[in-house]
Amino acid sequence: MKVLFFIRSLEVGGSQRQLALLSEGLARRGHDVLAAVFYSGEEIELTPSQSAMRVVALGKSGRWNVVGPLSRLRRLMLAERPDVIYALLPMQTVLAALLRPRRLAARLVFGIRGSEVEADRYDALIALTYRLEARLARRADLIIANADAGRADAINRGFPSDRIAVIANGIDTAVMRPNADSGRQQRRGWGITDDAFVIGCVARLDPMKDHANFLAAAARFTAEDPTARFVCAGDGPPAYRAELVARGQSLGLADRVVWAGKITDVAAAYNAFDIATLPSAFGEGFPNVIGEAMACGTPVVATDVGDARAIVDELGEVVPPKRADLLCAGWQRLRQRVAQDASLHEAVRQAIIANYSVEAMLDRTENALSRIVVGS
């Protein structure tokens, strides 16, 4: 098959790492793979095998720079004549559905990566995009959700249930693995001592990730354990970042929280944490950070969003979203459990190896795409 992926960018992020794994795996299996991206810039660091993936930058320079990039995308579809156009995330699914040339036999795939998004927390264009995606979903030959929660939410939004397949993300456990040395080095880079108890969050700065809840829980936790340190790895709009930093300062956390910004070596970050946490309020599907942290042997406290509960299972803590008191209590329980059970680190890694391998994701994706191509 020839597969054309369409995504906003290859900047560091969970969906981007999944696309890189998927592209490399399909290419390794003999398929012709290319990715069209609106923006190029601070891209994920591809492995040598992934770097063979063809990437076509559409040259978008800003939100309202539209005509040129969309014309280039349509010309790319016609020139490459892919068997499958696989668009990820709402803006790209909507545009792919509207721009796919009628004379092109390519099958269209929508990639659904989240669930229960509170669109009213964002601007009008994003809210409109979510509504359009649901209206255009019947143009898709296949809809791939990365979580059961994503499938259920899509059906509630009006997507055709008979076209939705759930294919869980794959975690590259060869990259995401325990490495105490890299964890200690990362701590030193953040100015954190080896004896500190570190609770970390790897997530872009976005309302759905609910860093405000993370900070409120951190203030509670610090009141009982002043040796604790907290790390927020990820970035976002400068104004929102400034708002969060100010909130942390108002809670007395100025010297307790490290705002690490964008990081490229996320495995080192997970290894620097004693506990990884996902404080999201809404919008998650399969949260990669949970699987990646666990693959590194780092136990997780997560809010009950998306498929977090299924991934963490009994090996960590899952608490209701938007409840700082319960998030803090989850950290306290897991800290005690880590101190009492030295085998927990290996157990969380083995759970990811057993349930969320890259090869399983590749098998299911390859089979799903092959069926719609053969059926055409």
SVG drawing of the C-alpha trace seen along z (x, -y; Angstrom):
<svg xmlns="http://www.w3.org/2000/svg" viewBox="-25 -36 49 46">
<polyline fill="none" stroke="black" stroke-width="0.4" points="0.0,0.0 0.9,-3.6 -0.1,-5.5 -0.2,-9.3 -0.4,-10.5 -1.6,-14.0 -0.8,-15.7 -0.3,-19.3 3.4,-18.9 6.0,-16.5 6.8,-18.6 7.5,-16.7 4.2,-15.1 2.5,-11.8 0.6,-11.7 3.7,-12.6 5.8,-9.8 3.0,-7.4 3.0,-8.5 6.8,-8.0 6.5,-4.5 3.6,-3.6 5.3,-5.0 8.6,-3.3 6.9,0.0 4.7,-0.1 7.7,-1.0 9.7,1.8 6.9,4.2 7.2,3.0 4.6,0.2 5.3,-3.2 4.8,-5.8 4.9,-9.6 3.7,-12.3 2.3,-15.7 2.7,-18.3 1.5,-21.9 4.4,-23.1 8.0,-22.2 10.4,-23.2 11.1,-21.6 10.5,-18.1 10.8,-14.9 14.1,-13.2 13.6,-10.3 15.6,-7.1 17.7,-6.2 15.0,-3.9 12.3,-6.5 14.3,-9.2 13.8,-7.3 10.1,-8.3 9.3,-10.9 8.1,-14.1 6.4,-16.8 6.1,-20.3 3.1,-22.2 4.6,-25.5 2.0,-26.9 3.3,-29.9 0.3,-30.8 -3.3,-30.1 -4.7,-32.2 -2.1,-31.2 -4.5,-28.8 -4.8,-28.9 -1.3,-28.0 -0.8,-25.1 -4.2,-23.6 -3.5,-23.8 -0.2,-22.1 -1.9,-19.3 -4.5,-18.7 -1.7,-18.6 0.2,-16.2 -2.8,-13.9 -3.1,-13.9 0.6,-13.5 1.2,-10.7 -2.1,-8.9 -2.0,-7.0 -4.1,-4.0 -4.9,-5.5 -5.1,-9.0 -4.8,-8.8 -5.5,-12.1 -4.9,-12.6 -6.7,-15.0 -9.8,-17.1 -8.5,-19.9 -6.7,-17.4 -9.6,-15.0 -11.9,-17.8 -9.6,-19.1 -8.8,-15.7 -12.5,-15.0 -13.1,-18.3 -10.0,-18.2 -9.8,-14.5 -10.3,-14.7 -13.3,-12.8 -11.4,-11.2 -8.9,-9.8 -9.5,-6.2 -7.8,-6.7 -9.6,-5.5 -10.0,-8.0 -9.1,-7.2 -9.9,-9.5 -7.5,-9.2 -9.3,-9.9 -6.9,-10.6 -9.1,-12.0 -12.5,-11.9 -15.0,-14.2 -13.2,-17.3 -14.6,-20.4 -14.5,-22.5 -16.0,-25.5 -12.7,-25.9 -11.1,-26.9 -11.8,-29.4 -14.6,-29.4 -12.6,-27.9 -11.7,-24.8 -15.2,-24.4 -16.4,-24.6 -13.8,-22.0 -15.1,-19.5 -18.7,-19.9 -17.6,-19.7 -15.6,-16.5 -18.7,-14.8 -20.7,-15.9 -18.0,-14.7 -17.3,-11.4 -19.4,-9.4 -17.0,-10.4 -14.4,-8.3 -14.0,-4.7 -12.5,-3.8 -12.2,-5.6 -9.4,-4.5 -9.7,-5.5 -6.8,-4.8 -9.0,-4.1 -12.3,-2.6 -13.2,-6.0 -12.5,-7.6 -14.8,-5.2 -17.6,-5.8 -17.3,-9.6 -17.2,-9.5 -20.4,-7.5 -22.0,-10.0 -20.9,-12.8 -22.6,-11.1 -19.8,-9.1 -21.0,-5.9 -20.3,-3.1 -19.8,-0.4 -16.7,-2.2 -14.9,-2.7 -12.0,-0.4 -10.1,-0.7 -6.4,-0.2 -4.5,-1.0 -1.2,-2.9 2.1,-1.0 4.9,-1.9 8.4,-1.5 9.8,0.3 13.3,0.4 13.5,-3.4 11.2,-3.8 13.1,-1.7 14.5,-2.0 17.8,-3.9 18.8,-5.2 21.9,-7.0 19.9,-9.1 17.4,-9.9 20.1,-11.1 21.7,-13.2 18.3,-14.7 17.7,-15.6 21.1,-17.4 20.1,-19.3 17.0,-20.5 18.9,-21.3 17.2,-18.5 19.1,-16.4 19.1,-12.6 17.3,-12.3 14.3,-14.5 11.0,-12.8 10.0,-13.9 6.5,-13.9 6.5,-14.8 4.0,-15.7 4.9,-15.4 2.2,-17.3 1.8,-20.4 0.5,-23.4 -3.1,-23.3 -6.4,-23.6 -7.2,-19.9 -4.1,-18.8 -5.2,-20.8 -1.9,-21.9 -3.8,-24.1 -5.1,-20.9 -1.5,-19.6 -0.3,-22.7 -3.1,-22.7 -2.3,-19.1 1.4,-19.9 0.7,-22.6 -1.2,-20.1 1.6,-17.4 4.3,-19.9 2.6,-20.9 3.1,-17.4 6.5,-16.7 8.6,-19.8 11.3,-17.7 9.1,-16.9 9.9,-18.5 7.6,-18.8 8.4,-18.9 6.2,-20.2 7.8,-19.1 6.1,-20.6 5.3,-24.0 2.4,-26.1 1.3,-29.6 3.5,-32.1 0.5,-33.9 -0.9,-30.6 2.6,-29.5 3.0,-32.8 -0.5,-32.3 0.5,-28.9 3.8,-30.0 2.2,-32.8 -0.4,-30.4 2.4,-28.2 4.1,-31.1 0.9,-32.2 0.7,-28.7 4.2,-28.9 5.7,-26.6 8.2,-29.0 11.2,-26.9 9.4,-23.5 8.3,-23.4 10.6,-23.1 9.1,-24.4 11.2,-22.3 9.7,-23.4 9.9,-21.2 12.1,-18.2 13.4,-15.8 14.6,-13.0 11.3,-12.1 12.7,-8.7 15.3,-10.5 12.5,-12.6 10.4,-9.6 13.5,-8.0 14.0,-11.2 10.6,-10.9 9.6,-8.8 6.0,-9.1 4.7,-10.2 1.3,-11.9 -1.4,-12.8 -3.8,-15.4 -6.0,-15.9 -9.5,-17.2 -10.9,-15.9 -10.0,-15.1 -7.7,-12.1 -7.9,-8.9 -4.9,-6.7 -2.6,-8.9 0.9,-8.0 2.6,-9.5 1.1,-6.8 2.3,-3.9 5.7,-5.5 6.3,-6.2 5.3,-2.7 7.6,-1.3 10.4,-3.2 9.5,-1.5 7.9,-4.6 4.5,-4.1 1.7,-6.5 -1.1,-8.4 -3.6,-9.5 -7.0,-11.1 -9.9,-8.9 -9.9,-10.2 -9.8,-8.3 -8.5,-4.8 -6.2,-5.8 -7.9,-3.3 -7.4,-0.4 -3.7,-1.2 -2.8,-1.8 -5.0,1.0 -4.0,2.1 -0.4,1.0 -0.9,-2.7 -3.6,-5.1 -6.5,-6.5 -8.5,-9.4 -11.4,-11.6 -10.4,-14.6 -10.5,-18.2 -10.0,-17.1 -6.7,-18.3 -7.3,-16.7 -7.8,-13.2 -4.8,-13.6 -2.7,-14.5 -4.0,-11.5 -3.2,-9.3 0.4,-10.5 0.6,-9.7 -0.8,-6.2 1.5,-5.4 4.6,-6.8 3.9,-4.5 3.4,-1.5 6.6,-2.2 8.5,-2.3 7.0,1.1 7.1,3.0 10.5,2.9 9.0,5.1 6.5,2.5 8.9,0.8 9.4,4.0 5.7,4.9 4.6,1.7 7.1,2.1 6.1,5.7 2.4,4.7 3.2,2.4 5.4,4.9 2.6,7.5 -0.4,5.3 0.8,2.4 3.6,3.5 4.4,1.6 4.2,4.8 0.6,5.4 -0.3,1.9 1.3,2.4 -0.4,5.7 -3.9,4.3 -3.3,1.1 -1.9,3.0 -4.8,5.4 -7.4,2.6 -5.9,0.6 -5.5,3.6 -9.2,4.5 -10.5,1.1 -8.0,1.0 -8.9,4.5 -12.6,3.7 -12.3,0.7"/>
</svg>
